[in-house]
């Protein structure tokens, strides 16, 4: 069975992705940074294994991949889902916040891709799915650093798709809209009602909606798709 590694896989969208990929028959490596108990419980439930690493640190990423390869096998599917966000006006954005956001949301993608490619290039086969955001497409008020980082993920995806396609490696991106996760816990009922009103399908996204898109792009049914940005947002941006 093929091995899939999902960063930030212990909760929210990451958890849903892990579950969906396990349903597709992958052996899932569940990456986490702080939520060890949740990651280990999830991994046990889906027949995978949990691995701790701060994706912004390349040495930790390498150690994680080494363990995954030794215990499960080479990673054939990489899902770069780990991300953090800070909400606030641009004038209040500190250098430390900016560096932290880009460290996880952009450098984390770079670090994991760099390490994963050592095996994928040897095999001339692999699939990478990066998780961006609707704000990476349109920009989000009061989330300038998050929006900039997620836009960078889209540009990185397209560039890598062009470069790696001849080597049998596909690189795609999913850009979720409003999804009820811990990252959006700051939103009030009134906020959610407003979002629903502006969303053509008339509901908020669920983590499982994103997981379905990831599973499709990761698998062979999408073998002729690379460099795509799949907007999963209920039609809120068309």
C-alpha positions in Angstrom: 0.0 0.0 0.0 1.1 3.6 -0.8 2.2 5.9 2.0 0.6 9.4 2.4 2.0 12.0 4.8 -0.3 14.7 6.0 1.2 17.7 7.8 -1.0 19.3 10.5 -3.0 16.1 10.5 -4.3 15.8 14.0 -7.4 18.0 13.8 -9.7 20.0 11.5 -9.1 19.8 7.8 -5.9 17.7 8.4 -7.8 15.1 10.4 -10.5 14.8 7.7 -7.8 14.4 5.0 -6.1 11.6 7.0 -9.4 9.8 7.4 -10.3 10.1 3.7 -6.9 9.0 2.5 -7.1 6.0 4.8 -10.5 5.2 3.3 -8.7 5.2 -0.1 -6.3 2.6 1.1 -3.2 4.7 1.9 -1.1 4.1 5.0 -1.3 7.5 6.6 1.5 9.2 8.5 -0.2 11.8 10.7 2.1 14.8 11.4 1.6 17.0 14.4 3.5 19.6 16.4 1.6 19.9 19.7 -1.5 17.6 19.6 0.2 14.3 20.4 -2.7 12.7 22.0 -5.1 13.5 19.2 -2.6 12.5 16.5 -1.9 9.2 18.1 -5.5 8.4 18.7 -6.4 9.2 15.1 -3.4 7.2 13.7 -4.5 4.2 15.8 -8.0 4.5 14.5 -7.1 4.6 10.8 -4.2 2.2 10.9 -1.5 4.8 10.4 1.2 6.3 12.6 1.8 9.7 14.2 5.0 11.7 13.8 5.9 14.9 15.5 7.8 17.6 13.6 7.7 21.4 13.4 7.5 21.8 9.6 9.2 25.1 9.7 12.4 23.4 10.9 14.1 21.4 8.1 16.1 19.1 10.5 12.8 18.1 12.2 11.2 17.5 8.8 14.1 15.3 7.7 14.0 13.3 11.0 10.2 12.8 10.5 10.7 11.5 6.9 13.5 9.2 8.0 11.1 7.7 10.6 8.2 7.4 8.1 10.4 5.7 5.5 11.9 3.3 8.0 8.6 2.3 9.6 6.1 2.6 6.8 7.9 3.1 3.5 8.6 5.9 1.0 6.1 8.8 0.9 4.2 8.7 -2.4 1.6 11.3 -1.5 2.5 14.5 0.4 -0.3 16.8 1.7 1.1 20.1 3.0 -1.8 21.2 5.3 -0.1 22.6 8.4 -0.8 26.3 8.7 -1.3 29.0 11.3 -3.1 32.4 11.1 -3.2 35.7 12.9 -6.1 38.1 12.6 -5.4 41.8 12.9 -4.9 45.0 11.0 -1.7 45.4 9.0 -0.3 48.2 11.2 -0.4 45.8 14.2 1.5 43.0 12.3 4.9 42.4 13.9 8.0 41.1 12.3 7.8 38.1 14.6 4.2 37.3 13.4 5.2 37.7 9.8 8.2 35.4 10.1 6.2 32.8 12.0 3.3 32.8 9.5 5.7 32.4 6.6 7.9 29.9 8.5 5.0 27.4 8.8 2.8 28.3 5.9 5.5 28.7 3.2 8.8 27.4 4.5 7.0 24.4 5.9 5.7 23.5 2.4 9.2 24.1 1.0 10.9 21.9 3.7 8.5 19.0 3.2 8.6 19.1 -0.6 12.4 19.3 -0.6 12.7 16.2 1.6 9.9 14.2 -0.1 11.4 14.8 -3.6 14.5 12.8 -2.8 12.5 9.6 -3.1 9.9 10.8 -5.6 12.5 11.8 -8.1 14.2 8.5 -7.8 10.9 6.7 -8.5 9.8 9.2 -11.1 6.4 9.1 -9.4 4.6 11.1 -6.7 1.7 13.4 -5.9 1.9 16.6 -3.8 -1.2 18.5 -2.7 -0.7 21.9 -1.1 -3.5 23.6 1.0 -3.8 27.3 0.3 -6.9 29.4 1.1 -9.5 31.5 -0.5 -7.5 34.4 0.9 -4.5 33.3 -1.2 -6.7 33.8 -4.2 -8.5 37.0 -3.3 -6.7 38.5 -0.3 -8.4 38.9 3.1 -8.9 42.0 5.1 -7.1 41.9 8.4 -5.2 38.8 7.4 -2.5 40.3 5.2 0.3 38.0 6.3 -1.8 34.9 6.1 -3.1 36.0 2.6 0.4 36.7 1.4 1.7 33.3 2.6 -1.2 31.4 1.0 -0.8 33.3 -2.3 2.9 32.2 -2.2 1.7 28.6 -1.8 -0.3 28.9 -5.0 2.7 30.4 -7.0 5.0 27.7 -5.6 2.5 25.0 -6.6 2.3 26.2 -10.2 6.0 26.5 -10.6 6.8 23.1 -9.1 4.1 21.5 -11.3 5.9 22.8 -14.4 9.3 21.7 -13.1 8.3 18.3 -11.8 5.8 17.1 -14.4 8.5 15.6 -16.7 9.6 13.6 -13.7 6.2 12.0 -13.2 5.4 14.1 -10.1 2.2 16.1 -9.9 1.8 19.1 -7.8 -1.7 20.6 -7.1 -3.4 22.9 -4.7 -6.7 23.2 -2.9 -8.0 26.6 -1.8 -10.7 26.2 0.8 -13.3 28.8 1.5 -15.0 29.3 4.9 -14.7 26.0 6.8 -15.6 25.5 10.5 -12.3 24.7 12.1 -10.4 25.8 15.2 -8.6 28.4 13.0 -12.0 30.1 12.5 -13.1 29.9 16.1 -12.9 33.7 16.4 -15.9 34.1 14.1 -19.3 34.9 15.7 -22.7 33.4 14.8 -23.4 36.7 13.0 -20.1 36.3 11.0 -21.1 32.8 10.0 -24.6 33.9 9.0 -23.1 36.6 6.8 -20.8 34.1 5.2 -23.7 31.7 4.5 -25.7 34.5 3.0 -22.8 35.3 0.6 -22.2 31.7 -0.4 -24.3 30.5 -3.4 -24.6 26.9 -2.1 -26.0 28.3 1.2 -23.9 26.6 3.7 -20.5 26.6 5.5 -17.9 24.2 4.3 -17.0 21.1 6.3 -13.5 19.6 6.6 -14.7 16.6 4.7 -15.4 18.8 1.7 -11.7 19.7 1.5 -10.7 16.1 2.2 -12.6 14.9 -0.9 -10.9 17.4 -3.1 -7.5 16.4 -1.7 -8.1 12.7 -2.2 -9.1 13.2 -5.8 -6.1 15.3 -6.7 -3.8 12.9 -4.8 -4.9 9.8 -6.7 -4.6 8.3 -10.1 -8.0 9.6 -11.2 -6.4 13.0 -11.4 -3.3 11.7 -13.3 -3.7 14.3 -16.0 -4.1 17.2 -13.6 -1.1 19.2 -12.3 -0.6 22.8 -11.4 -4.3 23.2 -10.6 -5.8 25.3 -7.9 -9.1 23.8 -6.9 -11.3 26.3 -5.2 -13.6 24.6 -2.7 -15.6 27.5 -1.4 -19.3 26.9 -2.2 -19.2 29.5 -5.0 -18.3 32.4 -2.8 -15.6 33.3 -5.3 -16.0 32.3 -8.9 
